[in-house]
Amino acid sequence: MTLEVSGGDATVQGSGTVPEAPVTTAPADAASFETGAPIEVTWTSGTDPSGGFLVQAVGSASVESFPVAGGGAARSHTIPVGTLGEGDWEIVV
């Protein structure tokens, strides 16, 4: 990826590599959980990004974010008990 930002007489250029998107392996699509249960999230990735991973639960009215401990080598995170209310949530890494 190459980025160029210009303003007035100044131009800044940079380049970098965007890591591949992780693939969520659990929970399974359309999985159901008890309201008070923790939710184990796992994924695969061919890269170990230096900034680590972020697990997000996307609901109809809110987004809950969970920074993952362990840096880019981590491949799992547990969403704590009682964090998500009733309803449909999409889990993304």
Secondary structure, DSSP 8 states (H G I E B T S, - for coil): -EEEEEETTEEEEEE-------EEEES-TT----TTS-EEEEEE-S---TT--EEEEE-SS-EEEEE-TTGGG--EEEE-TTSS-SS--EEE-
